[in-house]
Amino acid sequence: MVTNRKYQLRRMPCLDLDNLKYKEKDQLENIFKFWVKNKFNMAVSWDNRLRKSLGTRYDS
């Protein structure tokens, strides 16, 4: 997305990446790909957080 100029202009026309170096563009692209591939179930995540926080009191 970041390294493909035409695609970037279609998806994010208000974002100008022309002044970035290629290395910085590659880093941005890796970050965006990391965000997209990490899908998780928020309800399960919240439940696990509560269980850890409350410990034995969770099921009381």
KEPA-214684 format. One record per residue (C-alpha): x, y, z; residue number from 1; residue in one letter. Coordinates in pm, whole numbers. Each point is the difference from the previous one (the first is absolute). Layout:
residues N
+--------+--------+--------+------+------+
|      x |      y |      z | resi | resn |
+--------+--------+--------+------+------+
|      X |      Y |      Z |  NUM |    A |
...
+--------+--------+--------+------+------+
This chain:
residues 60
+--------+--------+--------+------+------+
|      x |      y |      z | resi | resn |
+--------+--------+--------+------+------+
|      0 |      0 |      0 |    1 |    M |
|    268 |    249 |     96 |    2 |    V |
|    248 |    -96 |   -268 |    3 |    T |
|   -259 |     -5 |   -280 |    4 |    N |
|    -59 |    368 |    -81 |    5 |    R |
|   -321 |    -46 |   -204 |    6 |    K |
|   -162 |   -224 |    259 |    7 |    Y |
|    102 |    235 |    280 |    8 |    Q |
|   -156 |    298 |   -178 |    9 |    L |
|   -329 |   -190 |    -43 |   10 |    R |
|    -14 |   -120 |    362 |   11 |    R |
|    155 |    299 |    180 |   12 |    M |
|     -5 |    308 |   -224 |   13 |    P |
|     49 |    240 |    292 |   14 |    C |
|    322 |   -170 |    113 |   15 |    L |
|    318 |    113 |   -174 |   16 |    D |
|    288 |   -246 |     33 |   17 |    L |
|    226 |    155 |   -263 |   18 |    D |
|    251 |    137 |    251 |   19 |    N |
|     57 |   -336 |    166 |   20 |    L |
|    298 |   -216 |    -84 |   21 |    K |
|    -61 |   -347 |   -145 |   22 |    Y |
|    114 |   -157 |    327 |   23 |    K |
|   -260 |    202 |    193 |   24 |    E |
|   -271 |    -93 |   -250 |   25 |    K |
|     89 |   -368 |     40 |   26 |    D |
|    -19 |     35 |    378 |   27 |    Q |
|   -344 |    161 |    -25 |   28 |    L |
|   -120 |   -276 |   -229 |   29 |    E |
|    121 |   -265 |    245 |   30 |    N |
|   -187 |    172 |    283 |   31 |    I |
|   -322 |     17 |   -203 |   32 |    F |
|     30 |   -368 |    -94 |   33 |    K |
|     58 |    -90 |    366 |   34 |    F |
|   -316 |    185 |    103 |   35 |    W |
|   -211 |   -169 |   -266 |   36 |    V |
|    107 |   -360 |     61 |   37 |    K |
|    -50 |      5 |    378 |   38 |    N |
|   -371 |    -66 |     32 |   39 |    K |
|   -127 |    -87 |    343 |   40 |    F |
|   -326 |    -46 |    184 |   41 |    N |
|    -48 |    303 |    224 |   42 |    M |
|   -254 |   -172 |    226 |   43 |    A |
|    238 |   -289 |     73 |   44 |    V |
|    288 |    240 |     52 |   45 |    S |
|   -203 |    207 |    247 |   46 |    W |
|   -113 |   -314 |    185 |   47 |    D |
|    360 |   -121 |     33 |   48 |    N |
|    107 |    340 |    128 |   49 |    R |
|   -274 |      0 |    264 |   50 |    L |
|     83 |   -356 |    106 |   51 |    R |
|    365 |     93 |     47 |   52 |    K |
|    -81 |    325 |    180 |   53 |    S |
|   -262 |   -143 |    236 |   54 |    L |
|    164 |   -338 |     55 |   55 |    G |
|   -204 |   -225 |    230 |   56 |    T |
|   -271 |    266 |     44 |   57 |    R |
|   -100 |    -29 |   -368 |   58 |    Y |
|   -229 |   -302 |     44 |   59 |    D |
|   -125 |     93 |    348 |   60 |    S |
+--------+--------+--------+------+------+
